[in-house]
Amino acid sequence: MPATEPRRTPEELARLGSEVFERRVRPMLQPEDDGKFVALDVQTGDYEVDEDDYTAVSRLRARNPAAEAWLGRV
């Protein structure tokens, strides 16, 4: 897989990730998701939830290899 230049600064990615998480993801989460990891694409709002951070990011990237991924914990 070719290396790509980051499209956003780490600070901008963190800010956007937090905004998308609060607006689009948090309302969809269930009580059983507490403590799990959320990997989300800050551009599309697509996300994956898993107990394992690597698995969540891998599933997100499998769907969208160009995802600008943000990782957080519920």
Secondary structure, DSSP 8 states (H G I E B T S, - for coil): ------SS-HHHHHHHHHHHIIIIIGGG--GGGTT-EEEEETTT--EEEESSHHHHHHHHHHH-TT--EEEEE-
